[in-house]
Amino acid sequence: MKNLIVNADDLGWTEGVNRGIVEAHRRGLVSSTSLLANGRAFASAVSVRGNHPELGIGVHLNLSDGLPTARAETVSGLLNASGELQGSPESLLLRIAKRSLPFEEVEREWDAQISKIKSAGLSPTHLDGHKHVHMLPGLFELALGLARKHAIGAIRIAHEESRLRAVLSRGGAQKTKVVVKQGVQARGLKLLARDARAIAERAGIATSDYFCGIAQTGVMTQEGVARLLSALPDGTTEFMCHPGYLDDDLRQSPTRLQKSREQELEILTHPEIRKLVATKGIRLINYRFLAQAA
């Protein structure tokens, strides 16, 4: 059986991103999404589940953007001079290497993010990380501990499958430098937490068998997605995506993923792409299915 989780990251980022994710679920392939507890459009994001009960909603653990969810004075080591989360994956990794990252504050902030989402009436299907920060050494174990604490049965393992990365890279005018840079990042994540799947299994937390989408973030093509669907392996694959509508809030926000979100939305809802899912016998699921089957 070929199972596919198409997870749209960044629910809650802006109203336009929320609308795009809902549209990609309603008319397209998106079966799962992950919510930013401190997103500026959090309130409307919470209502998504009530209107779309088949859409799985996870927690997008964040250390990089926006105001903290925990009280600022309790996580001051994670904040910049403006009182906002400031940890890029590279800076966090450097702090981990220097033993200067306050892990207890990371745990406090992530616990607050999960608790806020649960307090809004949602039952998270899984955990993943904004910019994959949950895969950094030591932080993955923290995420697993919080998954157990909050009875969340699944977690993303951001180890991009090389063969799937290759098929996704087909088609369109590829931005070679972007793809190469993101491909290097994908390989780096694999090295940093190469035992993550086994660690999660020992902790009783479910994962997908395969993962892809890092190298093609912001440069997705319809041909690449079509080839991915045709080459999908048996088991469960997570395909990460970032659909959305480009609104004023998104234009003004600190993300390079702008117009590309609308391009991804068009691809994910294209009739030929939807037809391929049916003809290839692919079952669209979310992480709740994996957790229940574990």
PAZAPA-4460 file (N, C-alpha, C; in steps of 0.05 Angstrom, whole numbers, plus 32768, in hexadecimal, padded with zeros to 4 digits):
% residues 294
    n_x    n_y    n_z   ca_x   ca_y   ca_z    c_x    c_y    c_z   seq   type   mol
   8011   7FE8   8000   8000   8000   8000   8012   8019   8000     1      M     A
   800B   802C   7FEF   8019   8046   7FEE   8009   805B   7FFC     2      K     A
   8012   8063   8014   8006   8078   8023   8015   8092   8020     3      N     A
   8007   80A8   801E   8014   80C2   801A   8008   80D6   802D     4      L     A
   801A   80E2   803D   8012   80F9   804E   801D   8112   8040     5      I     A
   800B   8123   8036   8013   813C   802A   800E   8152   803F     6      V     A
   8024   815A   804C   8022   816C   8063   8029   8189   805A     7      N     A
   8016   819B   805F   801B   81B7   8059   8025   81C5   8073     8      A     A
   803D   81CE   8073   8049   81DC   8089   803E   81F8   808B     9      D     A
   8040   8204   80A3   803B   8221   80A8   801E   8229   80AA    10      D     A
   800C   8217   80B1   7FF1   8220   80B7   7FF2   8234   80CE    11      L     A
   7FE4   824A   80CB   7FE4   825F   80DF   7FF7   8276   80D9    12      G     A
   8008   8273   80C4   801C   8288   80BE   800E   82A2   80B6    13      W     A
   7FFB   82A1   80A2   7FEB   82B7   809B   7FD0   82AD   8092    14      T     A
   7FBC   82BF   808F   7FA2   82B7   8086   7FA3   82AB   8069    15      E     A
   7FB5   82B6   8059   7FB8   82AC   803D   7FC3   8290   803D    16      G     A
   7FD6   828A   804F   7FE1   826F   8051   7FCC   825C   805A    17      V     A
   7FBC   8264   806E   7FA6   8253   8077   7F93   824D   8061    18      N     A
   7F8A   8261   8051   7F77   825C   803B   7F83   8249   8027    19      R     A
   7F9D   824D   8021   7FA9   823B   800D   7FAB   821F   8016    20      G     A
   7FB1   821A   802F   7FB3   81FF   803A   7F98   81F2   8039    21      I     A
   7F83   8200   8041   7F68   81F5   8040   7F60   81EE   8024    22      V     A
   7F67   8200   8011   7F60   81FA   7FF5   7F70   81E2   7FEA    23      E     A
   7F89   81E0   7FF2   7F99   81C9   7FE9   7F8F   81AF   7FF5    24      A     A
   7F82   81B0   800C   7F75   8198   8018   7F5A   8193   800B    25      H     A
   7F4A   81A8   8007   7F2F   81A4   7FFD   7F2F   819B   7FE0    26      R     A
   7F41   81A6   7FD0   7F40   81A0   7FB3   7F59   8191   7FAA    27      R     A
   7F6B   818A   7FBD   7F84   817F   7FB4   7F8F   8168   7FC6    28      G     A
   7FA9   8167   7FC8   7FB6   8150   7FD4   7FBB   8153   7FF2    29      L     A
   7FBB   816B   7FFD   7FC3   816F   8019   7FB1   8160   802C    30      V     A
   7FBD   814E   803C   7FAE   813E   804F   7FB5   8145   806C    31      S     A
   7FC9   8155   806F   7FD4   815B   808A   7FE0   8177   8089    32      S     A
   7FE1   8183   80A1   7FEE   819D   80A3   7FFA   81A0   80BF    33      T     A
   800B   81B4   80C3   8017   81B8   80DD   8015   81D6   80E4    34      S     A
   800C   81DB   80FC   8003   81F5   8105   8018   8203   8117    35      L     A
   801D   821C   8111   802E   822D   8121   801E   823A   8137    36      L     A
   8025   8233   8150   8015   823D   8167   8017   825B   816A    37      A     A
   802D   8266   8160   8031   8283   8162   802D   8292   8148    38      N     A
   8020   8284   8135   801A   8291   811B   8006   82A8   811E    39      G     A
   8009   82BC   810C   7FF7   82D3   810E   7FDB   82CC   8106    40      R     A
   7FD7   82B6   80F8   7FBC   82AD   80F0   7FB4   8294   80FF    41      A     A
   7FBC   8292   8118   7FB6   827A   8128   7F98   8276   812C    42      F     A
   7F8A   828B   8132   7F6E   8289   8139   7F5E   827C   8122    43      A     A
   7F62   8286   810A   7F53   827A   80F3   7F5C   825E   80ED    44      S     A
   7F76   8259   80F2   7F80   823E   80ED   7F73   8229   80FE    45      A     A
   7F6C   8230   8117   7F5F   821E   8129   7F44   8214   811E    46      V     A
   7F36   8226   8110   7F1C   821F   8106   7F1D   820C   80EE    47      S     A
   7F35   8208   80E3   7F37   81F7   80CB   7F2E   81DA   80D1    48      V     A
   7F35   81CF   80E8   7F2F   81B3   80EE   7F11   81AE   80EF    49      R     A
   7F02   81C1   80FA   7EE5   81BE   80FD   7ED7   81BB   80E2    50      G     A
   7EE1   81CA   80CE   7ED5   81C9   80B4   7EE1   81B4   80A2    51      N     A
   7EF9   81A9   80AA   7F07   8195   8099   7F12   817F   80AB    52      H     A
   7F00   816E   80B6   7F08   815B   80CA   7F1C   8146   80C0    53      P     A
   7F1F   8142   80A6   7F31   812E   809C   7F4E   8139   8099    54      E     A
   7F51   8153   809D   7F6C   815F   809B   7F7A   815C   80B6    55      L     A
   7F90   814C   80B6   7FA0   8149   80CF   7FAE   8163   80D5    56      G     A
   7FB0   816B   80EE   7FBE   8183   80F6   7FD2   817C   810C    57      I     A
   7FEB   8181   8106   8001   817D   8119   800B   8197   8124    58      G     A
   8020   8196   8134   802D   81AE   8140   8047   81B3   8131    59      V     A
   804A   81CC   8128   8062   81D5   811A   8075   81E2   812E    60      H     A
   8085   81D2   813C   8096   81DD   8151   80A9   81F2   8147    61      L     A
   80A9   8209   8154   80B6   8221   8149   80CA   822D   815D    62      N     A
   80E2   8233   8153   80F6   8241   8163   8101   8259   8153    63      L     A
   80F5   825F   813B   8102   8270   8128   80F3   828A   8122    64      S     A
   80D9   828B   8126   80CA   82A3   811D   80B4   82AA   8130    65      D     A
   80B0   82C4   8134   8099   82CE   8143   809D   82CF   8161    66      G     A
   8088   82D8   816F   8089   82DA   818C   8088   82BF   8199    67      L     A
   8093   82BB   81B0   8091   82A1   81BE   8075   829C   81C7    68      P     A
   806F   8283   81CB   8055   827B   81D7   8056   827A   81F5    69      T     A
   806D   8271   8200   8071   8272   821C   8076   828F   8225    70      A     A
   8075   8294   823F   807B   82AF   8248   8098   82B6   8241    71      R     A
   809C   82CE   8237   80B6   82D6   822C   80CC   82D3   8241    72      A     A
   80C6   82DA   825A   80DB   82D9   826E   80E4   82BC   8274    73      E     A
   80D4   82A8   826D   80DB   828D   8272   80EB   8280   825B    74      T     A
   80EC   828E   8244   80FB   8283   822D   810D   8298   8221    75      V     A
   8118   82AA   8232   8127   82C1   8228   8140   82B8   8218    76      S     A
   814B   82A0   821E   8162   8297   820F   815D   828F   81F3    77      G     A
   8143   828F   81EA   813C   8289   81CF   8134   82A1   81BF    78      L     A
   8135   82B9   81CB   812A   82D1   81BF   813F   82E5   81B7    79      L     A
   8139   82F6   81A3   814B   830B   819B   8143   8325   81AA    80      N     A
   8150   833B   81A3   814C   8354   81B2   812F   835E   81AF    81      A     A
   8121   8355   819A   8105   835D   8197   80F1   834B   81A4    82      S     A
   80FC   8337   81B3   80EB   8324   81C1   80DE   830F   81B0    83      G     A
   80EA   830A   8198   80E0   82F5   8186   80F2   82DD   8185    84      E     A
   80E7   82C6   817E   80F7   82AE   8179   810B   82B4   8163    85      L     A
   8124   82AC   8166   8139   82B4   8153   814A   829D   8149    86      Q     A
   8144   8284   8150   8156   826E   814A   8154   8262   812F    87      G     A
   8166   826A   811C   8167   825C   8103   8173   8241   8109    88      S     A
   816E   822D   80F7   817A   8212   80FC   8199   8213   80FF    89      P     A
   81A5   8224   80EF   81C3   8226   80F1   81CC   8232   810C    90      E     A
   81BF   8247   8115   81C7   8253   812E   81C1   8241   8145    91      S     A
   81AA   8232   8144   81A4   821F   8159   81B8   8209   815A    92      L     A
   81C0   81FF   8143   81D4   81E9   8143   81EE   81F2   814F    93      L     A
   81F6   820B   8148   820F   8216   8154   820C   8218   8172    94      L     A
   81F5   8221   817C   81F2   8224   8199   81F2   8208   81A6    95      R     A
   81E6   81F5   8199   81E7   81DA   81A4   8204   81D0   81A6    96      I     A
   8213   81D5   8191   8230   81CD   8191   823F   81DB   81A7    97      A     A
   8238   81F4   81AD   8246   8203   81C2   8239   81FF   81DD    98      K     A
   8224   81EF   81DE   8216   81E9   81F7   820B   8203   8204    99      R     A
   8201   8215   81F3   81F6   822E   81FD   81D8   8231   81F8   100      S     A
   81CC   821C   81EC   81AF   821D   81E8   81A1   8213   8201   101      L     A
   818F   8223   820D   8181   8219   8225   816B   8206   821E   102      P     A
   8171   81EC   821F   815E   81D7   8217   8144   81D9   8227   103      F     A
   8147   81E1   8241   812F   81E2   8251   811C   81F7   8247   104      E     A
   8127   820D   823B   8116   8222   8230   8109   8218   8216   105      E     A
   8118   8209   8206   810C   81FE   81EE   80F4   81EC   81F5   106      V     A
   80F8   81DB   8209   80E3   81C9   8211   80CB   81D9   821B   107      E     A
   80D0   81EE   822A   80BA   81FF   8235   80AB   820C   821F   108      R     A
   80B9   8217   820B   80AC   8225   81F4   809C   8211   81E3   109      E     A
   80A7   81FA   81DD   8099   81E6   81CD   8081   81DB   81DC   110      W     A
   8084   81D7   81F6   806E   81CE   8206   8057   81E2   8205   111      D     A
   805E   81FB   8207   8049   8210   8205   803B   8211   81EA   112      A     A
   804B   820C   81D5   803F   820C   81BA   802B   81F5   81B7   113      Q     A
   8033   81DD   81C0   8021   81C6   81BF   8008   81CB   81D0   114      I     A
   800C   81D5   81E8   7FF6   81D9   81FA   7FE2   81EE   81F0   115      S     A
   7FEC   8203   81E3   7FDB   8217   81D7   7FC9   820A   81C2   116      K     A
   7FD4   81FA   81B1   7FC5   81ED   819C   7FB0   81DA   81A7   117      I     A
   7FB8   81CB   81BB   7FA5   81B8   81C8   7F8F   81C8   81D7   118      K     A
   7F96   81DE   81E3   7F82   81EE   81F2   7F6E   81FB   81DF   119      S     A
   7F75   81FD   81C5   7F63   8208   81B1   7F4F   81F2   81A7   120      A     A
   7F52   81DA   81B2   7F3F   81C5   81AB   7F49   81B2   8196   121      G     A
   7F62   81B4   818F   7F6D   81A2   817A   7F7C   818B   8187   122      L     A
   7F7C   8174   817A   7F8A   815D   8183   7FA0   8157   816E   123      S     A
   7FB9   8160   8173   7FCE   815F   815E   7FD3   8142   8155   124      P     A
   7FD7   813F   813B   7FDD   8125   812F   7FFA   811E   8131   125      T     A
   800B   8133   8132   8028   812E   8131   8037   8147   8139   126      H     A
   8051   8145   813C   8063   815B   813F   8076   815D   8128   127      L     A
   807C   8175   811F   8093   8179   810C   809F   8194   8113   128      D     A
   80B3   819D   8105   80C1   81B5   810D   80C2   81CA   80F7   129      G     A
   80BD   81E3   80FE   80C1   81F9   80EC   80DF   81FB   80E5   130      H     A
   80E5   81F8   80CB   8100   81F7   80C2   810F   81DE   80CC   131      K     A
   80FF   81CA   80D4   810A   81B0   80DD   811B   81B1   80F5   132      H     A
   8117   81C6   8106   8128   81C8   811E   8125   81B1   8132   133      V     A
   810F   81A3   8130   810B   818C   8142   811E   8175   813D   134      H     A
   812C   8176   8126   813E   8161   811F   815B   8166   8129   135      M     A
   815F   817D   8136   817A   8183   813F   8181   8172   8158   136      L     A
   819B   816C   815B   81A3   815B   8172   8199   8164   818D   137      P     A
   818D   8153   819B   8182   815A   81B5   8165   8164   81B4   138      G     A
   815F   8173   819F   8144   817E   819C   8130   8169   8193   139      L     A
   813A   8155   8184   8128   813F   817C   811F   8130   8194   140      F     A
   8130   812A   81A6   8129   811C   81BF   8115   812C   81CF   141      E     A
   8119   8147   81D0   8105   8158   81DE   80EA   8156   81D1   142      L     A
   80E9   8156   81B6   80D0   8154   81A8   80C2   8139   81AE   143      A     A
   80D2   8124   81AE   80C6   810A   81B4   80BA   8109   81D1   144      L     A
   80C8   8115   81E3   80BE   8116   81FF   80A4   8126   8200   145      G     A
   80A2   813B   81F2   8089   814B   81F2   8073   813C   81E3   146      L     A
   807A   812D   81CF   8065   811C   81C1   8059   8109   81D5   147      A     A
   806A   80FC   81E5   8060   80E9   81F8   804F   80F7   820E   148      R     A
   8059   810E   8217   804B   811D   822C   802F   8125   8223   149      K     A
   802C   812D   820A   8013   8137   8200   8003   8122   81F0   150      H     A
   800C   8109   81F1   7FFE   80F2   81E3   7FFB   80F8   81C5   151      A     A
   8010   8102   81B9   8011   8106   819C   8021   80EE   8190   152      I     A
   8014   80DF   817F   801E   80C5   8177   8032   80C4   8160   153      G     A
   8039   80DB   8154   804A   80DA   813C   805C   80F3   813B   154      A     A
   8072   80F0   812C   8085   8106   8128   8091   8104   810C   155      I     A
   8097   811B   8101   80A4   811B   80E7   80C2   8115   80EA   156      R     A
   80CC   8103   80D9   80E9   80FE   80D7   80F1   810B   80BC   157      I     A
   80FF   8122   80BE   8106   8131   80A6   811F   8127   8099   158      A     A
   811F   810D   8093   8135   8100   8084   812B   80FC   8067   159      H     A
   8134   810E   8056   812A   810D   803B   8135   80F5   802C   160      E     A
   8123   80E6   8020   812B   80CF   8010   8138   80D8   7FF6   161      E     A
   8150   80CF   7FF1   8160   80D8   7FDA   8152   80D3   7FBF   162      S     A
   8146   80BC   7FBC   8139   80B5   7FA3   8121   80C6   7F9E   163      R     A
   8112   80CC   7FB3   80FA   80DD   7FB0   8102   80FA   7FAB   164      L     A
   8118   8103   7FB8   8123   811D   7FB2   812A   8120   7F95   165      R     A
   8135   810B   7F89   813D   810C   7F6D   8125   810F   7F5A   166      A     A
   8110   80FF   7F5F   80F9   8101   7F4D   80EA   811B   7F51   167      V     A
   80EA   8126   7F69   80DC   8140   7F6E   80EA   8157   7F60   168      L     A
   8104   8153   7F5A   8114   8169   7F4E   810F   816D   7F30   169      S     A
   80FE   815C   7F24   80FA   815D   7F07   80E6   8174   7F00   170      R     A
   80EB   817F   7EE8   80D8   8192   7EDC   80DC   81AF   7EE3   171      G     A
   80D3   81C0   7ED1   80D3   81DD   7ED6   80EF   81E8   7ED5   172      G     A
   80F0   8202   7ED9   810A   8210   7EDA   8114   820F   7EF6   173      A     A
   8123   81FB   7EFC   812D   81F7   7F18   8141   820C   7F20   174      Q     A
   813E   8216   7F39   8151   8228   7F44   8168   8217   7F50   175      K     A
   817C   8212   7F40   8190   81FE   7F47   819D   8204   7F62   176      T     A
   81A5   821D   7F67   81B2   8223   7F80   81A1   821E   7F98   177      K     A
   8187   8224   7F95   8174   821F   7FAB   8171   8201   7FB1   178      V     A
   816E   81F2   7F9B   816A   81D5   7F9E   8183   81C8   7FAA   179      V     A
   819B   81D1   7FA1   81B4   81C5   7FAB   81B7   81CC   7FC8   180      V     A
   81B2   81E6   7FCF   81B5   81EE   7FEB   81A2   81DE   7FFD   181      K     A
   8189   81DC   7FF5   8176   81CE   8005   817B   81B0   8005   182      Q     A
   8187   81A5   7FF0   818F   8189   7FF0   81A5   8184   8004   183      G     A
   81B7   8197   8006   81CD   8194   801A   81C1   8195   8036   184      V     A
   81AD   81A7   803A   81A0   81A8   8054   8192   818E   805B   185      Q     A
   8185   8182   8047   8177   8169   804B   818B   8153   8054   186      A     A
   81A2   8152   8046   81B6   813E   804E   81C1   8143   8069   187      R     A
   81C4   815D   8070   81CE   8164   808B   81BB   815B   80A1   188      G     A
   81A1   815F   809C   818D   8156   80B0   818F   8138   80B4   189      L     A
   8193   812A   809E   8195   810D   80A0   81AD   8104   80B1   190      K     A
   81C3   8112   80AE   81DB   810B   80BE   81D7   8113   80DB   191      L     A
   81CA   812A   80E0   81C8   8134   80FB   81B7   8121   810D   192      L     A
   81A3   8115   8101   8191   8104   8111   818B   80EA   8101   193      A     A
   81A1   80DC   80FA   819E   80C5   80E9   8190   80AE   80F7   194      R     A
   818F   80AE   8112   8182   8098   8120   8166   80A0   812A   195      D     A
   815C   80B7   811F   8143   80C2   812A   812B   80AE   8127   196      A     A
   8129   80A1   8111   8112   808F   810D   8113   8078   8122   197      R     A
   812B   806D   8127   812D   8057   813A   8128   8062   8157   198      A     A
   8131   807A   815D   812C   8086   8177   810E   808A   817B   199      I     A
   8100   8094   8167   80E3   8098   8169   80D4   807E   816C   200      A     A
   80DD   806A   815E   80D1   804F   8160   80D3   8045   817D   201      E     A
   80EB   8047   8188   80EF   803E   81A4   80DD   804E   81B8   202      R     A
   80D7   8067   81B1   80C7   8077   81C2   80A9   8072   81BD   203      A     A
   80A2   8062   81AA   8086   805C   81A4   8079   8071   8194   204      G     A
   8088   8082   8186   807D   8098   8176   807F   8090   8158   205      I     A
   8069   8092   814A   8068   8089   812E   8075   809D   811B   206      A     A
   8080   8094   8105   808C   80A5   80F0   8084   809A   80D5   207      T     A
   8087   80AB   80C1   8084   80A1   80A5   809D   8090   809E   208      S     A
   809A   8080   8089   80B1   8070   807F   80C4   8081   806F   209      D     A
   80B9   8095   8061   80C9   80A6   804F   80BF   80C3   8052   210      Y     A
   80D1   80D6   804A   80CB   80F2   804C   80D8   8100   8034   211      F     A
   80CB   8115   802A   80D7   8124   8014   80CB   8140   8013   212      C     A
   80D9   8152   8006   80CF   816D   8002   80E2   8183   800A   213      G     A
   80F8   817D   8018   810A   8192   8021   8118   81A0   8009   214      I     A
   8124   8190   7FF8   8134   819C   7FE2   8123   81AC   7FCF   215      A     A
   8109   81A5   7FCD   80F7   81B3   7FBA   80E6   81C8   7FC8   216      Q     A
   80EC   81CF   7FE0   80DD   81E4   7FEE   80DF   81FE   7FDF   217      T     A
   80C8   8208   7FD6   80C7   8221   7FC7   80CC   821F   7FA9   218      G     A
   80D3   8207   7FA0   80D9   8203   7F83   80CB   81EA   7F79   219      V     A
   80B4   81E3   7F84   80A5   81CC   7F7B   809C   81CF   7F5E   220      M     A
   809B   81B9   7F50   8091   81B8   7F34   807C   81A3   7F31   221      T     A
   806A   81A7   7F1E   8055   8194   7F1A   8060   8179   7F10   222      Q     A
   8074   817B   7EFE   8081   8163   7EF4   808E   8153   7F0B   223      E     A
   809B   8161   7F1D   80A8   8154   7F33   8094   8146   7F45   224      G     A
   807D   8152   7F4B   8069   8146   7F5C   805D   812E   7F4E   225      V     A
   8059   8130   7F33   804E   811A   7F24   8061   8102   7F25   226      A     A
   807B   8107   7F22   808E   80F2   7F23   8090   80E6   7F3F   227      R     A
   808D   80F6   7F53   808D   80EC   7F6F   8076   80D9   7F73   228      L     A
   805E   80E0   7F6A   8047   80CF   7F6D   804B   80B4   7F5E   229      L     A
   8058   80B6   7F47   805C   809D   7F37   8071   808C   7F43   230      S     A
   8084   8097   7F53   809A   8088   7F5E   8097   8082   7F7C   231      A     A
   807F   8088   7F87   807B   8085   7FA4   8080   8068   7FAC   232      L     A
   8090   8064   7FC1   8095   8048   7FCB   807D   803E   7FDC   233      P     A
   807D   8024   7FE0   806A   8018   7FF3   8070   8023   800F   234      D     A
   805C   8024   801F   805F   802F   803A   8053   804B   803B   235      G     A
   805D   805B   804F   8052   8076   8053   8068   808B   804E   236      T     A
   8062   809D   803C   8074   80B3   8035   8067   80CE   803E   237      T     A
   8077   80DF   804A   806D   80FB   804F   807A   810D   803A   238      E     A
   8069   811C   802D   8072   8131   8019   806B   814C   8025   239      F     A
   8080   815B   802C   807C   8175   8038   8078   818B   8023   240      M     A
   8065   819D   8028   8060   81B2   8015   8058   81CC   8023   241      C     A
   8056   81E2   8014   8050   81FC   8020   803D   820C   800E   242      H     A
   8024   8202   800B   8011   8212   7FFA   8006   822A   800A   243      P     A
   7FFB   823D   7FFB   7FEF   8254   8007   7FE9   8269   7FF3   244      G     A
   7FDB   827E   7FFB   7FD6   8296   7FEB   7FE7   82AC   7FF4   245      Y     A
   7FF2   82BC   7FE1   8004   82D2   7FE8   7FF4   82EA   7FF0   246      L     A
   7FF1   82EF   800A   7FE3   8307   8014   7FF8   831B   801E   247      D     A
   7FEE   8332   8027   8000   8347   8031   8010   833E   8049   248      D     A
   8003   832F   805B   8012   8326   8073   8029   8313   806B   249      D     A
   8024   8303   8057   803A   82F1   804E   8050   8300   8041   250      L     A
   8049   8315   8031   805E   8325   8024   8070   8333   8038   251      R     A
   8064   833A   804F   8073   8349   8063   8080   8337   8078   252      Q     A
   807C   831D   8076   8087   830A   808A   80A3   8300   8081   253      S     A
   80B3   82F7   8095   80CF   82F0   808F   80D1   82D3   8084   254      P     A
   80C7   82CF   806C   80C9   82B5   805F   80CE   82B9   8041   255      T     A
   80DF   82A8   8036   80E4   82AA   8019   80CE   829C   8009   256      R     A
   80BD   828D   8017   80A8   827E   8009   8090   8290   8006   257      L     A
   8090   829E   7FEF   807B   82B1   7FE9   806A   82A8   7FD2   258      Q     A
   8070   82B0   7FBA   8061   82A8   7FA2   8061   828A   7F9E   259      K     A
   8076   827C   7FA8   8078   825F   7FA4   8060   8251   7FB2   260      S     A
   8055   825D   7FC6   803E   8250   7FD4   8026   824D   7FC1   261      R     A
   8021   8262   7FB2   800B   8260   7F9F   8011   824C   7F88   262      E     A
   802A   824A   7F80   8032   8237   7F6C   802E   821A   7F77   263      Q     A
   8035   8216   7F90   8031   81FB   7F9B   8013   81F5   7F9E   264      E     A
   8003   8208   7FA5   7FE7   8204   7FA7   7FDB   81FC   7F8C   265      L     A
   7FE4   8208   7F77   7FDB   8201   7F5C   7FE3   81E5   7F55   266      E     A
   7FFB   81DD   7F5B   8005   81C2   7F55   7FF5   81AD   7F65   267      I     A
   7FF1   81B2   7F7F   7FE5   819E   7F91   7FC7   819A   7F8B   268      L     A
   7FBB   81AE   7F7D   7F9E   81AB   7F77   7F9A   81A6   7F59   269      T     A
   7FAF   81A2   7F4A   7FAC   819E   7F2D   7F9D   8183   7F27   270      H     A
   7F8A   8183   7F15   7F7B   816B   7F0F   7F8C   8153   7F07   271      P     A
   7FA2   8158   7EF9   7FB3   8141   7EF0   7FC2   8135   7F08   272      E     A
   7FC9   8146   7F1B   7FD7   813C   7F33   7FC3   812C   7F44   273      I     A
   7FAB   8136   7F47   7F96   8128   7F56   7F8F   810D   7F49   274      R     A
   7F8F   810D   7F2F   7F89   80F5   7F20   7F9E   80E0   7F24   275      K     A
   7FB8   80E8   7F26   7FCE   80D5   7F2A   7FCB   80C7   7F45   276      L     A
   7FC3   80D5   7F59   7FBF   80C8   7F74   7FAB   80B1   7F71   277      V     A
   7F95   80B6   7F62   7F81   80A1   7F5F   7F8B   808A   7F4E   278      A     A
   7F98   8090   7F38   7FA0   807B   7F26   7FB7   806A   7F31   279      T     A
   7FC7   8076   7F42   7FDE   8067   7F4E   7FD6   8058   7F68   280      K     A
   7FBC   805B   7F70   7FB3   804D   7F87   7FC0   8057   7FA1   281      G     A
   7FC5   8071   7FA2   7FD2   807E   7FB9   7FBD   8086   7FCE   282      I     A
   7FC1   807F   7FE7   7FAE   8086   7FFC   7FB9   809E   800B   283      R     A
   7FAA   80B4   800A   7FB1   80CC   8019   7FA9   80C9   8036   284      L     A
   7FBC   80CC   8049   7FB6   80C9   8065   7FC3   80E0   8074   285      I     A
   7FBE   80E2   808E   7FCD   80F4   809F   7FDA   80E4   80B6   286      N     A
   7FE9   80F2   80C7   7FF9   80E4   80DB   7FE8   80D6   80F0   287      Y     A
   7FCF   80DD   80F3   7FBE   80CF   8107   7FBB   80B1   80FF   288      R     A
   7FBA   80AC   80E5   7FB8   8090   80DC   7FD0   8081   80E4   289      F     A
   7FE8   808D   80E2   8001   807F   80EA   8001   807A   8108   290      L     A
   7FFA   808E   8117   7FFA   808A   8134   7FE7   8075   813D   291      A     A
   7FD0   8073   8131   7FBC   805F   8138   7FC5   8043   8130   292      Q     A
   7FD4   8042   811A   7FDD   8028   8110   7FF6   801D   811F   293      A     A
   8004   802F   812D   801D   8027   813B   8017   8014   8152   294      A     A
***
